[in-house]
């Protein structure tokens, strides 16, 4: 009888703990479903139906299957925009990570005023995108921009940074400036976790700074590097604000994200609203991000093994 009573009491306690755990996790599940799962399902559904403004009133949107995706893939503008998107993402990540890593190694020396200077590098990260975009727009202005004045002072010709073929380079430069602080913070925290005894042992073996970096620092930063690259890729892939403020996605600065935004709201060069096409482009962006996430998981598994 005593063992049965104890078993019943343990079951009651376990049930209460389960109910309490579900109570704590329920708000997170509700939030996740309401703000992530439901919009994602709605986005995919809109890409498979022909939506217009009237559809939101009547609720009638003819099912067209993958016709919109076929239309997009047969559109030359899609492939041009995809190429520009990859150029924007890849160059931004390469320079953001490289410069962030150099600064992290530099500030890891813990010299005088290192904390203060490191804090200054966080300013671009803390500024609202509206201010950052407007500032870079002013810097790269063809007539009165500081950058062109510097180029002219050095004997060069003014560059129309925000127009036509140069606009992609303008937004890449601005986005690199915005992303460096993020990489600096993440990589600096990774450097703080590396045991200094390893560097001391390497110095005793005659390894110079360059060999210590390649044989100790860089390999031990691989887990942090993977996180930086994944988050940087996803964030850069969906970037709209800085591009739209500077160029409104005109010329070569148009990416899949700005193209989707323009079609969804009838902005920029897209004078007509195309909800279904915008949703299809958004779904393609999600698929690209998922592919990169799978590559990240594979690389992480290889690192663990």
Backbone as numpy.savetxt, mean C-alpha at the origin, in Angstrom:
# Nx Ny Nz CAx CAy CAz Cx Cy Cz
-20.51 -40.08 42.49 -21.34 -38.88 42.49 -20.48 -37.62 42.49
-19.39 -37.71 43.26 -18.51 -36.54 43.36 -17.86 -36.24 42.02
-17.43 -37.31 41.32 -16.78 -37.10 40.02 -17.77 -36.55 39.00
-19.03 -36.98 39.06 -20.05 -36.49 38.14 -20.31 -35.01 38.41
-20.38 -34.63 39.70 -20.61 -33.23 40.04 -19.44 -32.35 39.58
-18.21 -32.88 39.75 -17.04 -32.12 39.30 -17.04 -31.95 37.79
-17.43 -33.05 37.10 -17.48 -32.98 35.63 -18.52 -31.96 35.17
-19.67 -31.95 35.84 -20.73 -31.00 35.50 -20.28 -29.57 35.75
-19.58 -29.37 36.88 -19.09 -28.03 37.21 -18.05 -27.56 36.20
-17.16 -28.47 35.78 -16.14 -28.11 34.80 -16.78 -27.76 33.44
-17.83 -28.53 33.09 -18.53 -28.26 31.83 -19.20 -26.89 31.87
-19.79 -26.55 33.04 -20.45 -25.25 33.19 -19.44 -24.11 33.07
-18.28 -24.30 33.72 -17.23 -23.27 33.66 -16.71 -23.11 32.23
-16.51 -24.25 31.54 -16.02 -24.20 30.17 -17.04 -23.52 29.26
-18.35 -23.79 29.49 -19.41 -23.17 28.69 -19.43 -21.66 28.92
-19.26 -21.25 30.17 -19.25 -19.81 30.47 -18.06 -19.12 29.81
-16.90 -19.80 29.81 -15.72 -19.23 29.18 -15.93 -19.09 27.67
-16.57 -20.10 27.08 -16.84 -20.06 25.64 -17.77 -18.92 25.29
-18.84 -18.77 26.11 -19.80 -17.68 25.87 -19.13 -16.33 26.04
-18.26 -16.21 27.06 -17.54 -14.94 27.28 -16.61 -14.63 26.10
-15.92 -15.69 25.62 -15.01 -15.49 24.48 -15.79 -15.04 23.24
-16.94 -15.69 22.99 -17.77 -15.30 21.84 -18.29 -13.87 21.99
-18.61 -13.49 23.25 -19.07 -12.13 23.49 -18.02 -11.09 23.17
-16.76 -11.41 23.50 -15.67 -10.47 23.21 -15.35 -10.40 21.72
-15.46 -11.54 21.03 -15.07 -11.56 19.61 -16.22 -11.16 18.69
-17.46 -11.18 19.21 -18.63 -10.86 18.39 -18.55 -9.48 17.74
-18.18 -8.40 18.48 -18.08 -7.08 17.83 -17.10 -7.05 16.68
-15.97 -7.77 16.83 -14.98 -7.82 15.76 -15.54 -8.54 14.53
-16.24 -9.64 14.77 -16.82 -10.39 13.65 -17.88 -9.55 12.93
-18.73 -8.87 13.70 -19.77 -8.02 13.11 -19.14 -6.89 12.29
-18.11 -6.27 12.86 -17.41 -5.18 12.16 -16.78 -5.70 10.86
-16.14 -6.87 10.93 -15.47 -7.45 9.76 -16.48 -7.76 8.66
-17.62 -8.34 9.04 -18.64 -8.69 8.05 -19.26 -7.44 7.44
-19.57 -6.45 8.31 -20.28 -5.25 7.85 -19.41 -4.36 6.96
-18.13 -4.24 7.30 -17.29 -3.26 6.60 -16.26 -3.88 5.65
-16.14 -5.21 5.62 -15.19 -5.85 4.71 -15.86 -6.89 3.82
-16.51 -7.86 4.45 -17.09 -8.95 3.66 -18.26 -8.45 2.80
-19.21 -7.74 3.42 -20.39 -7.26 2.68 -20.02 -6.34 1.51
-19.15 -5.31 1.72 -18.76 -4.47 0.57 -18.04 -5.25 -0.52
-17.23 -6.25 -0.11 -16.52 -7.05 -1.11 -17.50 -7.85 -1.96
-18.48 -8.47 -1.30 -19.50 -9.23 -2.04 -20.30 -8.30 -2.95
-20.65 -7.12 -2.45 -21.40 -6.15 -3.25 -20.58 -5.70 -4.46
-19.29 -5.49 -4.27 -18.42 -5.06 -5.36 -18.36 -6.13 -6.46
-18.20 -7.39 -6.04 -18.15 -8.48 -7.02 -19.49 -8.62 -7.73
-20.58 -8.48 -6.98 -21.91 -8.57 -7.58 -22.14 -7.47 -8.61
-21.69 -6.25 -8.30 -21.85 -5.14 -9.24 -21.04 -5.36 -10.51
-19.90 -6.03 -10.38 -19.08 -6.29 -11.57 -19.69 -7.36 -12.47
-20.64 -8.11 -11.94 -21.29 -9.17 -12.73 -22.68 -8.75 -13.23
-23.11 -7.55 -12.86 -24.40 -7.01 -13.29 -24.16 -5.66 -13.96
-25.10 -5.26 -14.80 -25.00 -3.95 -15.44 -25.73 -2.92 -14.58
-24.94 -2.18 -13.78 -25.50 -1.20 -12.85 -25.49 0.19 -13.47
-26.59 0.91 -13.24 -26.69 2.32 -13.59 -27.25 3.06 -12.37
-27.40 4.37 -12.48 -27.99 5.13 -11.38 -29.42 4.65 -11.11
-30.11 4.28 -12.16 -31.49 3.81 -12.01 -31.55 2.51 -11.21
-30.49 1.71 -11.31 -30.47 0.41 -10.63 -30.54 0.56 -9.12
-29.96 1.64 -8.59 -29.97 1.85 -7.14 -31.36 2.24 -6.63
-32.22 2.70 -7.54 -33.59 3.07 -7.16 -34.54 1.90 -7.38
-34.45 1.29 -8.55 -35.36 0.20 -8.90 -34.88 -1.15 -8.39
-33.56 -1.27 -8.16 -33.00 -2.56 -7.75 -32.84 -3.53 -8.90
-33.06 -3.07 -10.12 -32.96 -3.93 -11.30 -31.62 -3.68 -12.00
-30.82 -4.74 -12.07 -29.54 -4.68 -12.75 -29.33 -6.00 -13.48
-29.42 -6.01 -14.80 -29.31 -7.26 -15.56 -27.99 -7.97 -15.31
-28.07 -9.29 -15.16 -26.88 -10.10 -14.97 -26.17 -10.27 -16.32
-24.89 -9.92 -16.35 -24.12 -10.01 -17.59 -22.93 -10.95 -17.47
-22.78 -11.58 -16.30 -21.67 -12.51 -16.11 -20.32 -11.84 -16.20
-19.43 -12.44 -16.98 -18.06 -11.91 -17.10 -17.89 -11.02 -18.33
-19.00 -10.55 -18.88 -18.92 -9.70 -20.09 -18.15 -8.42 -19.83
-18.33 -7.84 -18.64 -17.64 -6.59 -18.32 -16.14 -6.83 -18.21
-15.76 -7.98 -17.62 -14.33 -8.30 -17.53 -13.74 -8.52 -18.92
-14.50 -9.19 -19.80 -14.03 -9.40 -21.18 -13.86 -8.07 -21.89
-14.80 -7.17 -21.64 -14.73 -5.84 -22.25 -13.50 -5.08 -21.77
-13.22 -5.19 -20.47 -12.04 -4.52 -19.91 -10.75 -5.10 -20.48
-10.66 -6.43 -20.52 -9.44 -7.08 -20.97 -9.18 -6.86 -22.46
-10.22 -6.55 -23.20 -10.05 -6.26 -24.63 -9.81 -4.77 -24.90
-9.84 -3.99 -23.82 -9.64 -2.55 -23.94 -8.15 -2.21 -23.84
-7.64 -1.53 -24.83 -6.21 -1.17 -24.83 -5.86 -0.29 -23.63
-6.79 0.57 -23.23 -6.54 1.46 -22.10 -6.28 0.69 -20.81
-6.92 -0.48 -20.66 -6.71 -1.29 -19.47 -5.26 -1.75 -19.37
-4.71 -2.23 -20.46 -3.34 -2.76 -20.43 -2.32 -1.63 -20.27
-2.61 -0.47 -20.85 -1.73 0.68 -20.65 -1.76 1.11 -19.18
-2.96 1.15 -18.60 -3.11 1.54 -17.20 -2.48 0.52 -16.27
-2.60 -0.76 -16.61 -1.98 -1.81 -15.80 -0.46 -1.66 -15.80
0.11 -1.37 -16.97 1.56 -1.17 -17.06 2.00 0.03 -16.24
1.24 1.11 -16.31 1.56 2.30 -15.52 1.41 2.03 -14.02
0.42 1.22 -13.65 0.23 0.87 -12.24 1.42 0.08 -11.72
1.86 -0.92 -12.49 3.00 -1.74 -12.06 4.27 -0.90 -11.97
4.45 0.03 -12.92 5.61 0.92 -12.87 5.56 1.78 -11.61
4.40 2.34 -11.32 4.22 3.17 -10.14 4.48 2.38 -8.86
3.94 1.18 -8.77 4.07 0.36 -7.56 5.49 -0.14 -7.37
6.07 -0.71 -8.42 7.40 -1.32 -8.30 8.47 -0.28 -7.97
8.50 0.82 -8.72 9.52 1.85 -8.45 9.33 2.48 -7.08
8.08 2.71 -6.70 7.82 3.30 -5.37 8.34 2.39 -4.27
8.04 1.10 -4.36 8.46 0.16 -3.31 9.97 0.02 -3.27
10.61 -0.08 -4.44 12.07 -0.24 -4.48 12.76 0.93 -3.78
12.38 2.14 -4.13 13.06 3.30 -3.56 12.63 3.56 -2.12
11.36 3.33 -1.80 10.91 3.49 -0.41 11.67 2.55 0.51
11.79 1.30 0.09 12.47 0.31 0.94 13.97 0.59 1.01
14.60 0.87 -0.13 16.05 1.08 -0.14 16.46 2.29 0.70
15.76 3.41 0.49 16.09 4.62 1.25 15.72 4.44 2.72
14.58 3.79 2.99 14.19 3.52 4.37 15.19 2.65 5.09
15.73 1.64 4.39 16.73 0.75 4.99 18.03 1.50 5.29
18.47 2.33 4.34 19.69 3.11 4.56 19.54 4.04 5.77
18.39 4.69 5.87 18.16 5.59 7.00 18.05 4.82 8.31
17.43 3.64 8.27 17.30 2.83 9.48 18.67 2.39 9.99
19.54 1.96 9.07 20.90 1.57 9.46 21.67 2.77 9.99
21.47 3.93 9.35 22.15 5.15 9.77 21.73 5.54 11.19
20.43 5.56 11.45 19.94 5.97 12.77 20.15 4.89 13.84
20.45 3.69 13.42 20.71 2.62 14.39 22.04 2.81 15.10
22.85 3.77 14.63 24.14 4.04 15.27 23.98 4.77 16.60
22.76 5.31 16.85 22.46 5.99 18.12 23.44 7.13 18.42
23.65 7.98 17.44 24.51 9.14 17.66 23.70 10.27 18.28
24.33 11.36 18.59 23.67 12.50 19.21 22.63 13.08 18.25
21.46 13.41 18.78 20.32 13.96 18.03 19.69 12.96 17.06
20.06 11.67 17.16 19.48 10.68 16.24 17.97 10.56 16.42
17.51 10.60 17.67 16.07 10.49 17.93 15.32 11.69 17.36
15.89 12.87 17.50 15.26 14.09 16.99 15.17 14.06 15.46
16.27 13.69 14.82 16.30 13.65 13.36 15.38 12.56 12.82
15.34 11.43 13.53 14.45 10.36 13.10 12.99 10.80 13.20
12.70 11.59 14.21 11.34 12.12 14.36 10.97 13.05 13.23
11.95 13.83 12.72 11.67 14.74 11.60 11.29 13.97 10.34
11.88 12.78 10.17 11.57 11.99 8.98 10.15 11.44 9.01
9.50 11.49 10.17 8.13 11.01 10.26 7.10 12.05 9.81
7.56 13.29 9.59 6.64 14.36 9.22 5.82 14.03 7.97
6.45 13.54 6.87 5.63 13.22 5.68 4.53 12.20 5.97
4.81 11.28 6.89 3.86 10.23 7.24 2.68 10.80 8.03
2.94 11.87 8.79 1.92 12.44 9.66 1.03 13.46 8.96
1.53 14.02 7.86 0.76 15.05 7.16 -0.44 14.43 6.44
-1.58 15.11 6.41 -2.74 14.64 5.64 -2.37 14.60 4.15
-2.91 13.63 3.39 -2.60 13.53 1.96 -2.92 14.80 1.19
-3.96 15.52 1.61 -4.33 16.76 0.92 -3.18 17.77 0.96
-2.56 17.89 2.14 -1.44 18.84 2.28 -0.23 18.36 1.50
0.07 17.06 1.61 1.24 16.51 0.90 1.09 16.67 -0.61
-0.10 16.32 -1.13 -0.32 16.42 -2.56 -0.26 17.86 -3.06
-0.86 18.77 -2.29 -0.84 20.19 -2.68 0.59 20.74 -2.66
1.36 20.33 -1.66 2.75 20.78 -1.55 3.57 20.33 -2.74
3.46 19.04 -3.11 4.20 18.53 -4.25 3.70 19.13 -5.56
2.43 19.42 -5.63 1.88 20.07 -6.81 2.50 21.45 -6.99
2.68 22.15 -5.88 3.31 23.47 -5.93 4.80 23.36 -6.27
5.48 22.38 -5.68 6.91 22.20 -5.95 7.16 21.90 -7.42
6.26 21.10 -8.05 6.46 20.68 -9.43 5.69 21.52 -10.45
5.18 22.65 -10.02 4.48 23.53 -10.95 5.44 23.96 -12.07
4.94 23.93 -13.30 5.80 24.19 -14.46 6.34 25.61 -14.49
5.55 26.58 -14.02 5.95 27.98 -14.12 6.64 28.50 -12.86
6.05 28.19 -11.70 6.55 28.79 -10.46 7.08 27.77 -9.45
7.18 26.51 -9.86 7.64 25.48 -8.94 9.11 25.60 -8.59
9.45 25.27 -7.35 10.85 25.34 -6.91 11.73 24.38 -7.71
11.20 23.21 -8.02 11.99 22.20 -8.73 12.42 22.70 -10.11
11.50 23.31 -10.84 11.85 23.82 -12.16 12.80 25.01 -12.07
12.62 25.84 -11.05 13.53 26.97 -10.87 14.95 26.48 -10.60
15.07 25.38 -9.84 16.38 24.80 -9.58 16.99 24.24 -10.86
16.15 23.57 -11.67 16.63 23.00 -12.93 17.11 24.10 -13.87
16.35 25.18 -13.96 16.74 26.31 -14.82 18.02 26.95 -14.30
18.16 27.08 -12.97 19.36 27.67 -12.39 20.61 26.84 -12.71
20.41 25.52 -12.88 21.53 24.64 -13.21 21.77 24.53 -14.72
20.99 25.31 -15.49 21.20 25.34 -16.94 20.28 24.44 -17.73
19.30 23.82 -17.10 18.39 22.93 -17.80 17.13 23.64 -18.27
16.25 22.89 -18.89 14.98 23.43 -19.37 13.85 23.01 -18.43
12.84 23.87 -18.27 11.71 23.53 -17.39 11.01 22.24 -17.86
10.54 21.47 -16.90 9.85 20.21 -17.19 8.40 20.33 -16.75
7.49 19.90 -17.62 6.07 19.91 -17.28 5.76 18.64 -16.48
6.10 18.69 -15.20 6.01 17.50 -14.36 4.60 16.94 -14.25
3.61 17.78 -14.20 2.25 17.34 -13.93 1.45 17.11 -15.20
2.10 17.12 -16.34 1.41 16.98 -17.60 1.92 15.76 -18.37
1.04 15.15 -19.11 1.37 14.13 -20.11 2.34 13.07 -19.60
3.43 12.87 -20.36 4.32 11.73 -20.10 5.12 11.86 -18.81
5.26 13.06 -18.26 6.06 13.23 -17.05 5.24 13.05 -15.77
3.93 12.97 -15.87 3.10 12.93 -14.67 3.34 11.68 -13.83
3.68 10.55 -14.48 3.93 9.32 -13.72 5.14 9.49 -12.81
6.17 10.20 -13.31 7.38 10.40 -12.50 7.11 11.37 -11.35
6.23 12.32 -11.57 5.87 13.26 -10.51 5.21 12.55 -9.34
4.23 11.68 -9.64 3.52 10.99 -8.55 4.39 9.92 -7.91
5.31 9.34 -8.67 6.23 8.35 -8.09 7.14 9.02 -7.07
7.70 10.17 -7.43 8.57 10.91 -6.51 7.83 11.28 -5.23
6.61 11.79 -5.38 5.82 12.17 -4.21 5.48 10.96 -3.35
5.14 9.85 -3.98 4.77 8.65 -3.22 5.97 8.04 -2.51
7.14 8.11 -3.13 8.36 7.64 -2.47 8.61 8.46 -1.20
8.46 9.75 -1.32 8.64 10.65 -0.17 7.68 10.29 0.96
6.45 9.92 0.60 5.44 9.57 1.61 5.72 8.22 2.26
6.31 7.29 1.50 6.48 5.93 2.01 7.76 5.68 2.77
8.75 6.56 2.64 10.03 6.35 3.32 9.87 6.26 4.84
9.11 7.15 5.49 8.98 7.06 6.96 8.42 5.73 7.45
7.45 5.16 6.72 6.89 3.87 7.12 7.97 2.79 7.12
8.74 2.72 6.04 9.81 1.73 5.95 10.89 1.98 7.00
11.18 3.25 7.25 12.17 3.61 8.27 11.76 3.09 9.64
10.51 3.30 10.03 10.03 2.89 11.35 10.06 1.37 11.49
9.52 0.65 10.49 9.45 -0.80 10.56 10.84 -1.43 10.56
11.70 -0.98 9.67 13.05 -1.55 9.57 13.91 -1.18 10.78
13.73 0.01 11.30 14.48 0.41 12.50 14.11 -0.48 13.68
12.82 -0.79 13.83 12.40 -1.68 14.92 12.99 -3.07 14.73
13.12 -3.51 13.45 13.74 -4.80 13.20 15.21 -4.80 13.56
15.91 -3.70 13.27 17.33 -3.60 13.62 17.55 -3.63 15.13
16.59 -3.07 15.87 16.72 -3.04 17.33 16.68 -4.43 17.94
16.10 -5.38 17.22 15.96 -6.75 17.74 17.15 -7.64 17.39
18.11 -7.12 16.63 19.30 -7.91 16.29 20.32 -7.79 17.42
20.81 -8.92 17.86 21.76 -8.96 18.98 23.09 -8.33 18.58
23.56 -7.37 19.35 24.83 -6.70 19.06 26.03 -7.63 19.19
25.85 -8.72 19.93 26.96 -9.68 20.09 27.37 -10.27 18.74
26.42 -10.38 17.83 26.74 -10.92 16.51 27.69 -9.99 15.75
27.44 -8.69 15.87 28.32 -7.72 15.21 29.72 -7.72 15.84
29.77 -7.85 17.16 31.06 -7.88 17.85 31.86 -9.11 17.46
31.17 -10.26 17.36 31.85 -11.49 16.95 32.35 -11.38 15.52
31.54 -10.77 14.65 31.95 -10.60 13.25 33.14 -9.65 13.14
33.16 -8.62 13.97 34.30 -7.68 13.95 35.58 -8.38 14.37
35.49 -9.26 15.37 36.66 -10.01 15.82 37.18 -10.94 14.73
36.26 -11.40 13.86 36.66 -12.28 12.76 37.18 -11.50 11.56
37.19 -10.17 11.69 37.74 -9.34 10.61 36.74 -8.88 9.58
35.47 -9.00 9.87 34.44 -8.55 8.91 34.28 -7.04 8.98
34.28 -6.40 7.84 34.07 -4.96 7.78 32.59 -4.62 7.81
32.27 -3.33 7.78 30.85 -2.90 7.83 30.00 -3.50 6.71
30.56 -3.56 5.49 29.78 -4.06 4.36 29.47 -5.56 4.52
30.47 -6.33 4.94 30.24 -7.76 5.15 29.29 -8.01 6.31
29.39 -7.19 7.36 28.47 -7.36 8.49 27.03 -7.07 8.05
26.88 -6.10 7.16 25.53 -5.78 6.69 24.95 -6.95 5.89
25.72 -7.47 4.93 25.19 -8.51 4.04 25.09 -9.87 4.73
25.95 -10.15 5.71 25.95 -11.47 6.34 25.14 -11.53 7.64
24.87 -10.37 8.24 24.13 -10.37 9.51 22.84 -9.56 9.40
23.00 -8.26 9.09 21.84 -7.35 9.11 20.77 -7.75 8.11
21.15 -7.86 6.85 20.16 -8.11 5.81 19.45 -9.46 5.96
20.18 -10.55 6.23 19.47 -11.84 6.42 18.52 -11.84 7.61
18.92 -11.22 8.72 18.07 -11.21 9.90 16.88 -10.26 9.76
16.94 -9.37 8.78 15.82 -8.46 8.53 14.79 -9.03 7.56
15.01 -10.26 7.09 14.11 -10.82 6.08 12.65 -10.86 6.52
12.33 -11.30 7.76 10.91 -11.30 8.17 10.29 -9.90 8.15
11.06 -8.91 8.63 10.57 -7.53 8.63 10.47 -7.01 7.20
11.42 -7.39 6.37 11.41 -6.96 4.97 10.17 -7.46 4.25
9.81 -8.71 4.50 8.62 -9.28 3.86 7.37 -8.52 4.25
7.27 -8.15 5.52 6.11 -7.39 5.99 6.08 -6.01 5.33
7.24 -5.35 5.27 7.34 -4.02 4.63 6.90 -4.08 3.17
7.39 -5.09 2.46 7.07 -5.19 1.04 5.60 -5.50 0.81
5.03 -6.38 1.65 3.61 -6.72 1.49 2.73 -5.51 1.76
2.93 -4.86 2.91 2.11 -3.70 3.26 2.33 -2.55 2.27
3.59 -2.36 1.87 3.89 -1.31 0.91 3.23 -1.57 -0.43
3.23 -2.83 -0.88 2.61 -3.18 -2.15 1.10 -2.92 -2.12
0.44 -3.41 -1.08 -1.01 -3.26 -0.98 -1.39 -1.78 -0.89
-0.66 -1.02 -0.04 -0.98 0.39 0.13 -0.74 1.18 -1.16
0.38 0.90 -1.83 0.71 1.64 -3.06 -0.23 1.27 -4.19
-0.63 0.00 -4.25 -1.53 -0.46 -5.31 -2.86 0.28 -5.28
-3.35 0.59 -4.08 -4.66 1.23 -3.96 -4.58 2.74 -3.76
-3.41 3.31 -3.94 -3.24 4.75 -3.75 -4.06 5.55 -4.75
-4.86 6.47 -4.23 -5.66 7.36 -5.08 -5.41 8.82 -4.72
-5.40 9.11 -3.41 -5.40 10.50 -2.94 -4.25 11.34 -3.48
-3.01 10.89 -3.30 -1.87 11.71 -3.70 -1.85 11.91 -5.22
-2.22 10.87 -5.98 -2.25 10.97 -7.45 -3.35 11.92 -7.90
-4.52 11.78 -7.29 -5.66 12.58 -7.73 -5.46 14.05 -7.40
-4.88 14.34 -6.26 -4.63 15.73 -5.87 -3.63 16.39 -6.81
-2.61 15.63 -7.21 -1.55 16.20 -8.03 -1.92 16.30 -9.51
-2.50 15.22 -10.06 -2.71 15.18 -11.52 -4.11 14.75 -11.93
-4.95 14.34 -10.96 -6.27 13.78 -11.25 -6.18 12.56 -12.17
-5.07 11.84 -12.05 -4.91 10.62 -12.84 -4.78 10.87 -14.33
-4.31 12.04 -14.71 -4.20 12.37 -16.13 -2.91 11.83 -16.71
-2.89 11.65 -18.02 -1.69 11.20 -18.71 -1.20 9.86 -18.22
0.11 9.77 -18.03 0.72 8.50 -17.61 0.57 8.23 -16.12
0.01 9.17 -15.38 -0.16 8.96 -13.93 -1.43 8.18 -13.60
-2.19 7.81 -14.61 -3.41 7.04 -14.35 -3.04 5.61 -13.94
-3.57 5.17 -12.80 -3.40 3.80 -12.34 -4.77 3.12 -12.30
-4.77 1.84 -12.01 -6.04 1.12 -11.93 -6.93 1.70 -10.84
-6.32 2.14 -9.73 -7.12 2.70 -8.63 -7.76 4.02 -9.03
-7.00 4.91 -9.65 -7.57 6.21 -10.06 -8.56 6.03 -11.22
-8.30 5.07 -12.08 -9.22 4.78 -13.19 -10.56 4.30 -12.66
-10.50 3.40 -11.67 -11.73 2.90 -11.04 -12.49 4.04 -10.37
-11.77 4.91 -9.66 -12.40 6.06 -9.00 -13.06 6.99 -10.01
-12.36 7.25 -11.12 -12.89 8.15 -12.15 -14.17 7.58 -12.77
-14.18 6.27 -13.03 -15.37 5.66 -13.62 -16.53 5.61 -12.64
-16.24 5.39 -11.36 -17.30 5.26 -10.37 -18.00 6.59 -10.09
-17.26 7.70 -10.20 -17.83 9.00 -9.86 -17.89 9.98 -11.04
-17.53 9.51 -12.24 -17.59 10.38 -13.40 -16.64 11.54 -13.31
-15.44 11.28 -12.76 -14.45 12.35 -12.58 -13.36 12.26 -13.64
-12.55 13.31 -13.70 -11.40 13.31 -14.59 -11.80 13.16 -16.04
-11.09 12.25 -16.75 -11.35 12.07 -18.17 -12.59 11.23 -18.43
-13.12 10.57 -17.37 -14.31 9.75 -17.52 -15.54 10.61 -17.23
-16.21 11.06 -18.29 -17.35 11.96 -18.11 -18.63 11.21 -17.75
-18.68 9.92 -18.03 -19.87 9.12 -17.71 -19.58 8.18 -16.56
-20.59 7.96 -15.72 -20.44 7.06 -14.58 -20.61 5.62 -15.04
-19.66 4.77 -14.69 -19.68 3.36 -15.06 -19.44 2.52 -13.81
-20.51 2.25 -13.08 -20.38 1.55 -11.81 -19.82 0.14 -11.98
-20.35 -0.60 -12.92 -19.95 -1.99 -13.09 -18.50 -2.11 -13.53
-18.08 -1.25 -14.45 -16.68 -1.27 -14.90 -15.74 -0.91 -13.76
-16.13 0.09 -12.96 -15.31 0.47 -11.80 -15.20 -0.68 -10.81
-16.29 -1.39 -10.59 -16.28 -2.54 -9.67 -15.40 -3.65 -10.20
-15.42 -3.86 -11.52 -14.59 -4.90 -12.12 -13.11 -4.57 -11.95
-12.75 -3.31 -12.16 -11.35 -2.90 -11.96 -10.96 -3.06 -10.49
-11.88 -2.73 -9.58 -11.62 -2.91 -8.15 -11.40 -4.37 -7.80
-12.18 -5.25 -8.40 -12.01 -6.69 -8.16 -10.66 -7.17 -8.68
-10.24 -6.68 -9.83 -8.93 -7.05 -10.38 -7.82 -6.58 -9.45
-7.97 -5.40 -8.87 -6.98 -4.90 -7.90 -6.90 -5.84 -6.70
-8.04 -6.30 -6.23 -8.07 -7.22 -5.09 -7.36 -8.53 -5.44
-7.61 -9.04 -6.65 -6.96 -10.28 -7.08 -5.44 -10.12 -7.16
-4.98 -8.98 -7.66 -3.54 -8.73 -7.73 -2.94 -8.71 -6.33
-3.63 -8.04 -5.40 -3.15 -8.00 -4.01 -3.13 -9.39 -3.39
-4.13 -10.22 -3.70 -4.17 -11.59 -3.16 -3.03 -12.43 -3.71
-2.70 -12.25 -4.97 -1.57 -12.98 -5.55 -0.29 -12.63 -4.82
-0.07 -11.34 -4.57 1.13 -10.92 -3.86 1.12 -11.44 -2.43
-0.07 -11.48 -1.79 -0.18 -12.01 -0.44 0.19 -13.49 -0.41
-0.22 -14.23 -1.43 0.14 -15.66 -1.51 1.65 -15.83 -1.68
2.26 -14.96 -2.48 3.72 -15.00 -2.63 4.39 -14.71 -1.29
3.85 -13.76 -0.54 4.38 -13.43 0.78 4.29 -14.63 1.72
3.15 -15.30 1.74 2.97 -16.47 2.61 3.93 -17.59 2.23
4.12 -17.77 0.91 5.07 -18.79 0.45 6.50 -18.45 0.89
6.88 -17.19 0.72 8.23 -16.77 1.12 8.42 -16.91 2.63
7.38 -16.57 3.40 7.46 -16.70 4.85 7.62 -18.16 5.26
6.90 -19.06 4.58 7.01 -20.49 4.89 8.39 -21.01 4.55
8.95 -20.54 3.43 10.31 -20.94 3.05 11.32 -20.46 4.07
11.09 -19.23 4.59 12.00 -18.66 5.59 11.94 -19.46 6.88
10.75 -19.88 7.28 10.61 -20.66 8.50 11.29 -22.03 8.38
11.16 -22.63 7.19 11.79 -23.94 6.98 13.30 -23.85 6.94
